[in-house]
Amino acid sequence: MRLVISNTIEFPITVNVPGASGAVEHSFRLTGKRYSKDEWRESVEALQASGGQRDVAFLLESITGWTGQILVVADDGVPVPFSTDALRLLLTIPGMAVSVFVAYQRAQHASLTEGGRLKNSAS
């Protein structure tokens, strides 16, 4: 048997990135692996046990795509397509990894609980 839902979830993220003339708000969407309730709990427990040392590694393993991202660009200023290396660079922005994790956690919980139904990502 299997569930007939997407194995990924898409979720919005909005972050304020400090700049020379103040913080600038950036919004985009990320796609990540859908975890079962037990898988998510085990992952969070492992992250807590690591004392935050595996947070970025977890996100690099779990986030699989993005849309509307304009913070990581090529030399010509054009936003780059998603890749693990591009995500790694995005996560070097102070506070970004925490913001991504919190948004991802909300999306994971919402995908299992919102309206009492499993919710699918836009595929």
All heavy atoms as an XYZ file, in Angstrom:
932
protein
N       0.835     -1.192      0.000
C       0.000      0.000      0.000
C       0.870      1.243      0.000
O       2.015      1.197      0.426
C      -0.863      0.028      1.267
C      -2.062     -0.852      1.215
S      -3.126     -0.589      2.634
C      -2.285     -1.599      3.830
N       0.271      2.349     -0.431
C       0.990      3.613     -0.415
C      -0.010      4.757     -0.340
O      -1.188      4.586     -0.625
C       1.868      3.762     -1.647
C       1.093      3.853     -2.948
C       2.036      3.891     -4.139
N       1.298      3.922     -5.377
C       0.891      5.022     -6.004
N       1.184      6.203     -5.487
N       0.221      4.973     -7.125
N       0.480      5.905      0.050
C      -0.329      7.115      0.064
C      -0.268      7.761     -1.312
O       0.776      7.736     -1.971
C       0.188      8.108      1.109
C       0.029      7.705      2.555
C       0.754      8.698      3.459
C      -1.442      7.622      2.929
N      -1.353      8.362     -1.714
C      -1.400      9.018     -3.019
C      -1.298     10.519     -2.806
O      -2.237     11.274     -2.983
C      -2.695      8.649     -3.775
C      -2.674      9.235     -5.185
C      -2.878      7.152     -3.831
N      -0.113     10.945     -2.362
C       0.185     12.360     -2.183
C       1.605     12.596     -2.688
O       2.397     11.659     -2.800
C       0.057     12.828     -0.715
C       0.998     12.040      0.198
C      -1.379     12.737     -0.241
C       1.034     12.538      1.620
N       1.889     13.828     -2.954
C       3.223     14.181     -3.422
C       4.249     13.886     -2.331
O       3.961     14.023     -1.145
C       3.245     15.669     -3.775
O       4.559     16.073     -4.075
N       5.445     13.507     -2.733
C       6.509     13.283     -1.749
C       7.297     14.563     -1.468
O       8.343     14.529     -0.835
C       7.433     12.144     -2.185
C       8.137     12.426     -3.490
O       7.917     13.455     -4.127
N       8.986     11.506     -3.908
N       6.774     15.698     -1.978
C       7.384     16.996     -1.684
C       6.313     17.974     -1.223
O       5.117     17.759     -1.452
C       8.082     17.601     -2.923
O       7.123     17.816     -3.953
C       9.201     16.708     -3.426
N       6.753     19.018     -0.558
C       5.868     20.123     -0.194
C       6.523     21.417     -0.648
O       7.743     21.529     -0.669
C       5.563     20.170      1.321
C       6.838     20.284      2.139
C       4.744     18.986      1.754
C       6.588     20.504      3.614
N       5.705     22.362     -1.049
C       6.189     23.682     -1.448
C       5.695     24.665     -0.404
O       4.550     24.581      0.040
C       5.645     24.037     -2.822
C       6.212     25.320     -3.366
C       5.710     25.613     -4.762
O       5.858     24.759     -5.645
O       5.159     26.715     -4.948
N       6.568     25.598     -0.026
C       6.186     26.533      1.023
C       6.828     27.897      0.793
O       7.903     28.002      0.212
C       6.562     25.989      2.409
C       8.016     25.657      2.584
C       8.878     26.562      3.185
C       8.523     24.443      2.153
C      10.220     26.262      3.355
C       9.864     24.125      2.319
C      10.710     25.042      2.927
N       6.126     28.947      1.261
C       6.661     30.297      1.104
C       7.642     30.626      2.222
O       7.558     30.087      3.331
C       5.418     31.177      1.224
C       4.537     30.408      2.154
C       4.789     28.950      1.835
N       8.548     31.512      1.908
C       9.438     32.060      2.930
C       9.619     33.542      2.646
O       9.748     33.958      1.501
C      10.801     31.330      2.979
C      11.682     31.941      4.071
C      11.489     31.320      1.645
C      12.803     31.071      4.528
N       9.571     34.322      3.705
C       9.830     35.755      3.622
C      10.895     36.071      4.660
O      10.752     35.702      5.827
C       8.555     36.577      3.888
O       7.583     36.227      2.900
C       8.828     38.066      3.828
N      11.963     36.712      4.220
C      13.066     37.062      5.114
C      13.420     38.530      4.927
O      13.245     39.088      3.850
C      14.313     36.185      4.862
C      14.053     34.743      5.226
C      14.782     36.296      3.429
N      13.894     39.143      5.983
C      14.417     40.505      5.923
C      15.933     40.413      5.961
O      16.502     39.948      6.945
C      13.896     41.336      7.102
C      12.434     41.621      6.952
O      11.992     42.127      5.929
N      11.647     41.281      7.957
N      16.550     40.834      4.871
C      18.004     40.747      4.748
C      18.592     42.137      4.955
O      18.263     43.069      4.218
C      18.408     40.193      3.367
C      19.922     40.145      3.233
C      17.798     38.815      3.151
N      19.438     42.284      5.986
C      20.044     43.593      6.230
C      20.900     44.041      5.049
O      21.602     43.243      4.435
C      20.925     43.351      7.464
C      20.409     42.105      8.084
C      19.854     41.284      6.956
N      20.796     45.316      4.719
C      21.599     45.890      3.645
C      22.141     47.235      4.069
O      21.920     47.688      5.202
N      22.837     47.905      3.182
C      23.462     49.194      3.481
C      22.444     50.252      3.890
O      22.731     51.107      4.727
C      24.264     49.679      2.276
N      21.256     50.200      3.315
C      20.238     51.212      3.641
C      19.073     50.621      4.433
O      17.954     51.112      4.363
C      19.727     51.871      2.357
O      19.200     50.893      1.492
N      19.334     49.551      5.176
C      18.301     48.925      5.995
C      17.926     47.554      5.461
O      18.418     47.107      4.429
N      17.042     46.900      6.182
C      16.622     45.552      5.802
C      15.724     45.594      4.575
O      14.907     46.496      4.416
C      15.896     44.892      6.961
N      15.905     44.606      3.720
C      15.094     44.469      2.512
C      14.360     43.130      2.604
O      14.983     42.093      2.856
C      15.971     44.506      1.244
C      15.130     44.288      0.001
C      16.730     45.829      1.158
N      13.055     43.180      2.400
C      12.251     41.964      2.460
C      12.357     41.190      1.151
O      12.241     41.765      0.070
C      10.794     42.324      2.743
C       9.911     41.105      2.938
C       8.504     41.483      3.333
O       8.295     41.767      4.523
O       7.631     41.501      2.432
N      12.592     39.894      1.271
C      12.655     38.997      0.119
C      11.695     37.843      0.359
O      11.706     37.239      1.434
C      14.067     38.438     -0.075
C      15.063     39.465     -0.471
N      15.252     39.834     -1.780
C      15.910     40.210      0.269
C      16.189     40.767     -1.831
N      16.599     41.015     -0.599
N      10.868     37.557     -0.632
C       9.938     36.433     -0.553
C      10.166     35.508     -1.740
O      10.380     35.980     -2.866
C       8.489     36.930     -0.579
O       8.218     37.709      0.557
N      10.141     34.223     -1.483
C      10.255     33.220     -2.536
C       9.670     31.921     -2.011
O       9.181     31.869     -0.887
C      11.707     33.063     -3.014
C      12.715     32.827     -1.923
C      13.163     31.547     -1.626
C      13.243     33.899     -1.201
C      14.112     31.342     -0.633
C      14.194     33.703     -0.213
C      14.621     32.416      0.072
N       9.675     30.901     -2.825
C       9.119     29.610     -2.432
C      10.206     28.548     -2.492
O      11.062     28.570     -3.380
C       7.948     29.228     -3.331
C       6.790     30.214     -3.211
C       5.559     29.800     -3.961
N       4.879     28.653     -3.400
C       4.112     28.683     -2.312
N       3.932     29.811     -1.654
N       3.521     27.590     -1.872
N      10.140     27.646     -1.543
C      11.059     26.516     -1.506
C      10.259     25.227     -1.634
O       9.086     25.174     -1.254
C      11.836     26.494     -0.191
C      12.812     27.647      0.025
C      13.348     27.644      1.444
C      13.942     27.568     -0.977
N      10.904     24.205     -2.152
C      10.328     22.867     -2.220
C      11.219     21.957     -1.393
O      12.447     22.041     -1.477
C      10.276     22.357     -3.670
O       9.518     23.286     -4.453
C       9.635     20.984     -3.758
N      10.594     21.109     -0.593
C      11.355     20.187      0.233
C      10.706     18.824      0.284
O       9.541     18.651     -0.106
N      11.467     17.865      0.745
C      10.954     16.511      0.917
C       9.830     16.522      1.946
O       9.907     17.225      2.954
C      12.061     15.581      1.401
C      13.173     15.391      0.419
C      14.260     14.507      1.015
C      15.445     14.392      0.081
N      16.540     13.633      0.690
N       8.789     15.745      1.691
C       7.719     15.561      2.667
C       8.150     14.419      3.591
O       8.524     13.343      3.132
C       6.409     15.192      1.984
C       5.254     15.022      2.985
C       4.014     14.453      2.324
N       3.563     15.258      1.208
C       2.730     16.300      1.323
N       2.276     16.660      2.498
N       2.360     16.967      0.247
N       8.126     14.685      4.881
C       8.449     13.676      5.872
C       7.176     13.233      6.562
O       6.265     14.040      6.759
C       9.405     14.246      6.938
C      10.803     14.494      6.446
C      11.176     15.740      5.936
C      11.761     13.493      6.496
C      12.467     15.974      5.489
C      13.055     13.721      6.046
C      13.398     14.962      5.551
O      14.673     15.190      5.113
N       7.129     11.975      6.974
C       6.022     11.525      7.807
C       6.196     12.162      9.191
O       7.271     12.697      9.516
C       6.024     10.000      7.945
O       7.115      9.582      8.765
N       5.175     12.104      9.989
C       5.244     12.666     11.340
C       6.412     12.057     12.116
O       7.179     12.770     12.762
C       3.917     12.407     12.060
C       3.842     12.961     13.444
C       2.478     12.667     14.056
C       2.404     13.113     15.485
N       1.116     12.776     16.097
N       6.573     10.745     12.036
C       7.660     10.076     12.766
C       9.037     10.435     12.199
O       9.984     10.653     12.950
C       7.469      8.561     12.749
C       6.287      8.114     13.600
O       5.873      8.873     14.506
O       5.777      7.005     13.352
N       9.146     10.496     10.870
C      10.420     10.872     10.254
C      10.823     12.287     10.657
O      11.995     12.552     10.946
C      10.324     10.799      8.725
C      10.210      9.402      8.172
C       9.868      9.400      6.700
O       9.187     10.333      6.211
O      10.268      8.435      6.026
N       9.846     13.207     10.674
C      10.139     14.586     11.051
C      10.596     14.657     12.507
O      11.587     15.301     12.826
C       8.936     15.496     10.814
C       9.277     16.928     11.076
C       8.981     17.649     12.201
C      10.015     17.809     10.233
N       9.495     18.923     12.102
C      10.126     19.038     10.896
C      10.590     17.673      8.977
C      10.790     20.134     10.342
C      11.254     18.761      8.424
C      11.346     19.968      9.108
N       9.877     13.963     13.389
C      10.240     13.954     14.813
C      11.651     13.415     15.006
O      12.460     14.007     15.720
C       9.228     13.127     15.610
C       9.502     13.108     17.105
C       8.510     12.261     17.891
N       8.075     11.040     17.244
C       8.792      9.917     17.148
N      10.004      9.878     17.652
N       8.305      8.849     16.557
N      11.978     12.324     14.330
C      13.320     11.746     14.445
C      14.386     12.715     13.932
O      15.458     12.842     14.540
C      13.391     10.432     13.667
C      12.603      9.313     14.313
C      12.468      8.088     13.417
O      13.135      8.024     12.351
O      11.685      7.197     13.780
N      14.085     13.395     12.833
C      15.042     14.363     12.287
C      15.272     15.512     13.251
O      16.413     15.926     13.477
C      14.535     14.906     10.939
O      14.486     13.894      9.982
N      14.203     16.036     13.830
C      14.323     17.151     14.772
C      15.079     16.709     16.024
O      15.941     17.442     16.522
C      12.930     17.731     15.115
C      13.016     18.706     16.277
C      12.335     18.414     13.889
N      14.810     15.511     16.503
C      15.540     15.004     17.673
C      17.034     14.890     17.371
O      17.867     15.236     18.205
C      14.965     13.659     18.116
C      13.611     13.779     18.792
C      12.955     12.439     19.079
O      13.531     11.371     18.737
O      11.840     12.449     19.649
N      17.375     14.420     16.180
C      18.787     14.306     15.788
C      19.431     15.685     15.696
O      20.579     15.875     16.113
C      18.914     13.562     14.463
N      18.686     16.663     15.164
C      19.215     18.029     15.074
C      19.451     18.598     16.468
O      20.475     19.234     16.721
C      18.261     18.925     14.300
C      18.154     18.647     12.809
C      17.046     19.483     12.193
C      19.470     18.904     12.114
N      18.504     18.375     17.358
C      18.662     18.881     18.724
C      19.849     18.215     19.414
O      20.609     18.880     20.116
C      17.371     18.657     19.523
C      16.239     19.546     19.061
C      14.897     19.181     19.674
O      14.692     18.076     20.155
N      13.967     20.127     19.639
N      20.023     16.934     19.192
C      21.146     16.209     19.800
C      22.489     16.701     19.263
O      23.492     16.652     19.968
C      20.996     14.710     19.552
N      22.488     17.205     18.037
C      23.741     17.686     17.437
C      24.097     19.092     17.903
O      25.144     19.618     17.537
C      23.655     17.665     15.913
O      22.890     18.754     15.424
N      23.212     19.719     18.676
C      23.477     21.074     19.145
C      23.523     22.092     18.028
O      24.234     23.083     18.097
N      22.761     21.850     16.968
C      22.722     22.792     15.856
C      23.817     22.586     14.830
O      23.885     23.313     13.842
N      24.657     21.577     15.024
C      25.772     21.359     14.103
C      25.346     20.764     12.771
O      26.087     20.821     11.801
C      26.827     20.451     14.751
C      27.438     21.052     16.002
C      28.094     22.394     15.716
O      28.921     22.518     14.822
N      27.708     23.412     16.461
N      24.138     20.169     12.712
C      23.687     19.533     11.472
C      22.546     20.286     10.804
O      21.975     19.810      9.821
C      23.230     18.098     11.758
C      24.362     17.144     11.965
C      24.093     15.711     11.544
N      22.940     15.396     10.748
C      22.911     15.388      9.400
N      23.961     15.719      8.707
N      21.816     15.043      8.758
N      22.190     21.469     11.285
C      21.044     22.193     10.725
C      21.189     22.440      9.227
O      20.284     22.136      8.449
C      20.830     23.522     11.445
C      20.409     23.354     12.899
O      20.350     22.200     13.376
O      20.150     24.373     13.552
N      22.304     22.994      8.817
C      22.514     23.296      7.397
C      22.576     21.996      6.595
O      21.979     21.901      5.518
C      23.769     24.160      7.184
C      24.138     24.254      5.716
C      23.537     25.564      7.761
N      23.252     20.981      7.107
C      23.336     19.696      6.401
C      21.933     19.117      6.200
O      21.616     18.603      5.114
C      24.214     18.718      7.167
N      21.077     19.215      7.213
C      19.705     18.719      7.093
C      18.962     19.463      5.989
O      18.280     18.847      5.160
C      18.964     18.875      8.430
C      17.504     18.562      8.337
C      17.067     17.247      8.244
C      16.562     19.580      8.333
C      15.711     16.955      8.146
C      15.213     19.298      8.240
C      14.784     17.979      8.147
N      19.089     20.782      5.962
C      18.409     21.567      4.924
C      18.953     21.234      3.540
O      18.194     21.132      2.574
C      18.525     23.059      5.219
C      17.757     23.531      6.454
C      18.075     24.986      6.761
C      16.256     23.320      6.291
N      20.258     21.039      3.423
C      20.860     20.689      2.131
C      20.359     19.331      1.640
O      20.228     19.114      0.433
C      22.384     20.689      2.225
C      23.026     22.065      2.415
C      24.522     21.917      2.699
C      22.784     22.963      1.221
N      20.067     18.425      2.570
C      19.539     17.102      2.208
C      18.042     17.157      1.906
O      17.537     16.325      1.159
C      19.764     16.114      3.361
C      21.216     15.801      3.640
C      21.419     15.132      5.001
O      20.422     14.798      5.675
O      22.586     14.954      5.383
N      17.332     18.119      2.486
C      15.868     18.122      2.440
C      15.253     19.077      1.429
O      14.185     18.796      0.884
C      15.313     18.460      3.833
O      15.744     17.512      4.785
N      15.878     20.224      1.211
C      15.328     21.217      0.276
C      15.731     20.798     -1.139
O      16.902     20.539     -1.414
C      15.830     22.636      0.605
C      15.449     23.032      2.042
C      15.283     23.647     -0.408
C      13.958     23.041      2.327
N      14.748     20.776     -2.043
C      14.988     20.233     -3.385
C      14.743     21.227     -4.522
O      14.968     20.890     -5.685
C      14.106     18.996     -3.620
O      12.722     19.387     -3.510
C      14.417     17.903     -2.614
N      14.275     22.435     -4.200
C      14.035     23.389     -5.273
C      13.587     24.734     -4.751
O      13.339     24.905     -3.555
N      13.514     25.708     -5.666
C      13.008     27.031     -5.307
C      12.424     27.716     -6.526
O      12.727     27.354     -7.667
C      14.066     27.889     -4.645
C      15.328     28.220     -5.419
C      15.473     28.414     -6.773
C      16.619     28.416     -4.872
N      16.767     28.727     -7.091
C      17.514     28.731     -5.931
C      17.127     28.379     -3.583
C      18.861     28.980     -5.740
C      18.475     28.620     -3.398
C      19.319     28.923     -4.462
N      11.572     28.688     -6.264
C      11.046     29.567     -7.307
C      11.027     30.986     -6.752
O      10.775     31.193     -5.568
C       9.622     29.182     -7.764
O       8.759     29.158     -6.626
C       9.589     27.828     -8.438
N      11.324     31.936     -7.604
C      11.283     33.340     -7.208
C      12.450     33.822     -6.380
O      12.448     34.943     -5.883
N      13.474     33.018     -6.238
C      14.653     33.360     -5.443
C      15.519     34.323     -6.248
O      15.831     34.065     -7.404
C      15.407     32.064     -5.111
C      16.674     32.222     -4.308
C      17.842     32.768     -5.101
O      18.485     33.704     -4.634
N      18.131     32.238     -6.268
N      15.910     35.465     -5.634
C      16.753     36.443     -6.337
C      18.006     36.827     -5.551
O      18.714     37.755     -5.927
C      15.956     37.722     -6.679
C      15.453     38.394     -5.405
C      14.817     37.413     -7.646
C      14.895     39.793     -5.630
N      18.294     36.116     -4.472
C      19.445     36.453     -3.642
C      20.748     35.805     -4.099
O      21.826     36.324     -3.838
C      19.169     36.088     -2.182
C      18.071     36.909     -1.514
C      17.638     36.266     -0.206
C      18.537     38.329     -1.304
N      20.663     34.671     -4.757
C      21.847     33.989     -5.273
C      21.833     34.175     -6.783
O      20.925     33.698     -7.466
C      21.853     32.492     -4.909
C      23.118     31.817     -5.442
C      21.743     32.292     -3.398
N      22.828     34.914     -7.267
C      22.864     35.271     -8.687
C      24.196     34.891     -9.320
O      25.203     34.751     -8.632
C      22.606     36.792     -8.887
C      21.230     37.183     -8.364
C      23.686     37.622     -8.227
N      24.177     34.764    -10.632
C      25.399     34.530    -11.401
C      26.161     35.850    -11.526
O      25.666     36.911    -11.112
C      25.035     33.986    -12.786
N      27.345     35.807    -12.099
C      28.169     37.005    -12.263
C      27.462     38.106    -13.048
O      27.721     39.289    -12.836
C      29.497     36.657    -12.945
C      30.401     35.824    -12.044
O      30.219     35.870    -10.808
O      31.277     35.124    -12.586
N      26.520     37.728    -13.920
C      25.786     38.727    -14.709
C      24.550     39.265    -13.985
O      23.790     40.040    -14.547
C      25.393     38.152    -16.069
C      24.478     36.937    -15.967
O      24.096     36.540    -14.839
O      24.154     36.367    -17.026
N      24.355     38.828    -12.721
C      23.237     39.332    -11.921
C      21.937     38.576    -12.084
O      20.934     38.923    -11.461
N      21.938     37.537    -12.890
C      20.730     36.743    -13.111
C      20.622     35.677    -12.015
O      21.604     34.970    -11.742
C      20.765     36.082    -14.510
C      19.580     35.156    -14.708
C      20.806     37.145    -15.592
N      19.440     35.556    -11.377
C      19.274     34.513    -10.356
C      19.602     33.129    -10.914
O      19.237     32.804    -12.048
C      17.795     34.615     -9.985
C      17.428     36.026    -10.305
C      18.220     36.358    -11.537
N      20.296     32.345    -10.127
C      20.705     31.007    -10.565
C      19.607     29.996    -10.279
O      18.821     30.172     -9.341
C      22.027     30.564     -9.901
C      23.156     31.521    -10.239
C      21.877     30.416     -8.403
N      19.555     28.945    -11.083
C      18.606     27.873    -10.784
C      19.031     27.161     -9.501
O      20.190     27.257     -9.072
C      18.694     26.952    -11.994
C      19.922     27.325    -12.731
C      20.312     28.701    -12.300
N      18.093     26.416     -8.936
C      18.388     25.688     -7.703
C      19.490     24.662     -7.926
O      19.524     23.958     -8.926
C      17.142     24.964     -7.194
C      17.425     24.177     -5.948
C      17.399     24.798     -4.718
C      17.768     22.834     -6.022
C      17.704     24.088     -3.563
C      18.064     22.115     -4.874
C      18.033     22.746     -3.638
N      20.375     24.586     -6.956
C      21.368     23.517     -6.844
C      21.764     23.453     -5.373
O      21.529     24.401     -4.615
C      22.605     23.791     -7.714
O      23.354     24.873     -7.174
N      22.364     22.365     -4.978
C      22.815     22.249     -3.593
C      23.836     23.331     -3.276
O      23.804     23.928     -2.195
C      23.394     20.848     -3.327
O      22.383     19.878     -3.620
C      23.823     20.679     -1.878
N      24.740     23.618     -4.212
C      25.749     24.656     -3.988
C      25.104     26.032     -3.844
O      25.523     26.833     -3.003
C      26.784     24.676     -5.106
C      27.736     23.492     -5.041
O      27.874     22.888     -3.954
O      28.335     23.160     -6.082
N      24.087     26.314     -4.669
C      23.397     27.602     -4.577
C      22.648     27.707     -3.250
O      22.659     28.758     -2.604
C      22.446     27.783     -5.755
N      22.016     26.624     -2.819
C      21.327     26.628     -1.522
C      22.337     26.835     -0.396
O      22.091     27.609      0.530
C      20.559     25.329     -1.317
C      19.855     25.174      0.028
C      18.823     26.282      0.259
C      19.206     23.800      0.132
N      23.470     26.159     -0.483
C      24.512     26.317      0.539
C      24.915     27.792      0.652
O      25.055     28.319      1.752
C      25.723     25.452      0.204
C      26.833     25.525      1.253
C      28.014     24.616      0.914
N      27.655     23.220      1.114
C      27.501     22.316      0.135
N      27.687     22.656     -1.127
N      27.181     21.083      0.420
N      25.065     28.464     -0.481
C      25.420     29.879     -0.476
C      24.298     30.722      0.137
O      24.550     31.602      0.953
C      25.741     30.354     -1.897
C      26.222     31.800     -2.035
C      27.475     32.051     -1.189
C      26.494     32.116     -3.506
N      23.051     30.442     -0.231
C      21.915     31.162      0.341
C      21.904     31.041      1.860
O      21.663     32.021      2.576
C      20.605     30.612     -0.235
C      19.325     31.275      0.280
C      19.156     32.660     -0.315
C      18.120     30.397     -0.035
N      22.200     29.855      2.364
C      22.147     29.599      3.808
C      23.280     30.270      4.578
O      23.264     30.274      5.811
C      22.131     28.092      4.075
C      20.887     27.361      3.552
C      21.030     25.860      3.761
C      19.611     27.894      4.189
N      24.249     30.887      3.877
C      25.314     31.628      4.573
C      24.843     33.015      5.005
O      25.525     33.673      5.791
C      26.584     31.773      3.708
O      26.296     32.563      2.548
C      27.151     30.420      3.318
N      23.703     33.466      4.486
C      23.160     34.764      4.914
C      22.762     34.631      6.381
O      22.035     33.693      6.740
C      21.941     35.172      4.053
C      22.364     35.354      2.594
C      21.284     36.429      4.606
C      21.198     35.534      1.636
N      23.231     35.525      7.255
C      22.900     35.410      8.676
C      21.391     35.311      8.910
O      20.617     36.103      8.390
C      23.468     36.703      9.277
C      24.600     37.053      8.366
C      24.118     36.661      6.978
N      21.016     34.284      9.656
C      19.618     34.058     10.003
C      18.829     33.283      8.965
O      17.694     32.867      9.229
N      19.385     33.067      7.783
C      18.645     32.399      6.716
C      18.328     30.948      7.059
O      17.207     30.486      6.861
C      19.399     32.479      5.395
C      18.649     31.877      4.222
S      17.100     32.720      3.798
C      17.750     34.223      3.061
N      19.306     30.211      7.567
C      19.064     28.795      7.864
C      17.941     28.640      8.887
O      17.068     27.782      8.735
C      20.345     28.123      8.359
N      17.931     29.473      9.902
C      16.869     29.406     10.916
C      15.524     29.742     10.287
O      14.525     29.050     10.518
C      17.171     30.351     12.101
C      15.974     30.463     13.022
C      18.399     29.881     12.854
N      15.483     30.788      9.464
C      14.231     31.183      8.811
C      13.708     30.071      7.908
O      12.509     29.791      7.893
C      14.431     32.460      7.998
O      14.746     33.539      8.849
N      14.600     29.444      7.146
C      14.195     28.356      6.258
C      13.679     27.181      7.083
O      12.633     26.604      6.779
C      15.356     27.926      5.336
C      15.030     26.624      4.607
C      15.674     29.032      4.342
N      14.396     26.831      8.140
C      13.970     25.697      8.958
C      12.598     25.945      9.575
O      11.734     25.063      9.552
C      14.995     25.376     10.061
C      14.595     24.176     10.862
C      14.860     22.899     10.383
C      13.920     24.316     12.057
C      14.461     21.781     11.103
C      13.511     23.201     12.779
C      13.787     21.924     12.306
N      12.371     27.132     10.118
C      11.080     27.448     10.741
C       9.954     27.377      9.706
O       8.895     26.793      9.964
C      11.126     28.831     11.434
C       9.745     29.294     11.833
C      12.047     28.771     12.652
N      10.170     27.939      8.524
C       9.147     27.893      7.471
C       8.893     26.449      7.033
O       7.742     26.049      6.803
C       9.572     28.754      6.284
N       9.949     25.671      6.937
C       9.839     24.269      6.539
C       9.071     23.476      7.594
O       8.188     22.679      7.272
C      11.247     23.715      6.336
C      11.361     22.366      5.671
C      10.402     21.873      4.796
C      12.488     21.586      5.892
C      10.556     20.649      4.180
C      12.650     20.359      5.269
C      11.676     19.892      4.418
O      11.842     18.678      3.800
N       9.382     23.736      8.861
C       8.687     23.038      9.942
C       7.198     23.364      9.926
O       6.363     22.472     10.068
C       9.312     23.410     11.288
C       8.705     22.648     12.445
C       9.485     22.836     13.728
O      10.204     23.805     13.894
N       9.351     21.898     14.630
N       6.858     24.637      9.737
C       5.441     25.022      9.645
C       4.761     24.288      8.499
O       3.632     23.810      8.620
C       5.315     26.524      9.437
C       5.535     27.318     10.679
C       5.214     28.798     10.441
N       5.652     29.570     11.568
C       6.349     30.687     11.497
N       6.672     31.205     10.317
N       6.715     31.323     12.588
N       5.442     24.220      7.355
C       4.862     23.552      6.186
C       4.689     22.054      6.426
O       3.671     21.473      6.035
C       5.749     23.790      4.965
N       5.644     21.443      7.085
C       5.538     20.010      7.399
C       4.319     19.757      8.284
O       3.533     18.849      8.024
C       6.801     19.501      8.111
C       7.990     19.330      7.234
C       7.881     18.155      6.281
O       7.061     17.258      6.418
N       8.708     18.162      5.266
N       4.169     20.571      9.328
C       3.031     20.379     10.234
C       1.716     20.679      9.531
O       0.743     19.951      9.701
C       3.188     21.240     11.493
C       4.238     20.717     12.413
N       4.128     19.528     13.084
C       5.453     21.216     12.748
C       5.209     19.313     13.796
N       6.038     20.323     13.612
N       1.682     21.725      8.738
C       0.457     22.088      8.029
C       0.080     21.009      7.023
O      -1.104     20.728      6.820
C       0.617     23.435      7.327
N       1.078     20.377      6.409
C       0.779     19.362      5.394
C       0.088     18.153      6.013
O      -0.627     17.433      5.333
C       2.049     18.927      4.663
O       2.854     18.097      5.466
N       0.286     17.947      7.305
C      -0.329     16.806      7.976
C      -1.577     17.173      8.770
O      -2.375     16.306      9.079
C       0.686     16.143      8.916
C       1.857     15.470      8.223
C       2.902     15.044      9.253
C       1.383     14.273      7.420
N      -1.744     18.449      9.110
C      -2.821     18.768     10.042
C      -3.846     19.766      9.544
O      -4.939     19.822     10.072
C      -2.239     19.327     11.351
O      -1.527     20.530     11.074
C      -1.326     18.326     12.033
N      -3.532     20.582      8.579
C      -4.431     21.656      8.181
C      -5.763     21.093      7.686
O      -5.821     20.303      6.769
C      -3.794     22.521      7.091
C      -4.540     23.817      6.863
C      -3.753     24.736      5.962
O      -2.636     25.124      6.356
O      -4.242     25.019      4.869
N      -6.815     21.496      8.339
C      -8.146     21.056      7.941
C      -8.375     19.568      8.184
O      -9.331     19.008      7.675
N      -7.479     18.916      8.946
C      -7.639     17.495      9.213
C      -7.350     16.615      8.017
O      -7.650     15.428      8.024
N      -6.774     17.175      6.962
C      -6.500     16.413      5.750
C      -5.032     16.553      5.390
O      -4.397     17.540      5.688
C      -7.308     16.948      4.567
C      -8.783     16.864      4.757
C      -9.473     17.587      3.638
N      -9.100     19.011      3.714
C      -9.260     19.888      2.741
N      -9.752     19.522      1.617
N      -8.915     21.141      2.904
N      -4.525     15.553      4.704
C      -3.186     15.682      4.134
C      -3.286     16.662      2.973
O      -4.219     16.631      2.194
C      -2.675     14.336      3.633
C      -2.297     13.349      4.724
C      -2.053     11.988      4.112
C      -1.063     13.809      5.459
N      -2.308     17.541      2.880
C      -2.316     18.542      1.820
C      -1.195     18.230      0.845
O      -0.109     17.856      1.234
C      -2.141     19.937      2.403
C      -3.297     20.276      3.316
C      -3.442     21.714      3.606
C      -3.194     22.630      2.509
N      -4.260     23.319      1.901
N      -1.470     18.420     -0.419
C      -0.469     18.191     -1.466
C       0.222     19.472     -1.831
O      -0.351     20.544     -1.716
C      -1.129     17.625     -2.722
C      -1.605     16.212     -2.524
O      -0.910     15.419     -1.905
N      -2.778     15.898     -3.012
N       1.445     19.345     -2.330
C       2.135     20.511     -2.875
C       1.606     20.773     -4.265
O       1.013     19.912     -4.904
C       3.634     20.260     -2.929
O       3.930     19.285     -3.899
N       1.859     21.982     -4.726
C       1.533     22.299     -6.120
C       2.604     21.666     -6.981
O       3.755     22.018     -6.909
C       1.498     23.800     -6.322
N       2.256     20.684     -7.742
C       3.252     19.969     -8.552
C       3.118     20.311     -9.995
O       2.103     20.501    -10.520
C       3.102     18.466     -8.376
O       3.264     18.110     -7.029
